[in-house]
Amino acid sequence: MAISTYSKLEQGKTELTVSRLVQLSVILQFNLSQFFEEEPEVQVAEHVYAGYGFVTRAEFVQQVDKLHLLERQLNNILSQLPQ
């Protein structure tokens, strides 16, 4: 896919054809039916450590929330340090 085509997709100036969408889903190993599920699972594959497997959307959101909390705590600590 050309960079200009990708740019147009991002800007909403053009749309993917169904055949191109299918091709991309094969390349990215993504099941298109997940777009039509009410709450699709976020699947994160860890190829280096096979024991980790996949995470659910809820688990992913929980980790993101923890990360945001840590970021706020760090910013609070940094704001209390002398300049």
C-alpha positions, 0 to 999 in steps of 0.5 A: 500500500502506498504511503499516500493511500495510507495517509488518505485512509487516516484522514478519511479521504478514502475508504478500504475496499472489502477485498483490501480489508480482507487482505490486510486482515490475513496479513495482520492475522486478525479475524474480521468478525471481531469488528462486529462483536459487541465487546471484542477481546484485545489479544496481545500475542507474546512470541518471545515468551510463549507461556504468556499467551493472550490477555482479555480486554478487561485485563488490558484495561486494568493494566492501562489503568494501573499505568496511568495511576503510576504516572500520576503518582510519579508526576506528584512526586516530581512536582514536590522535588525542589527545582 
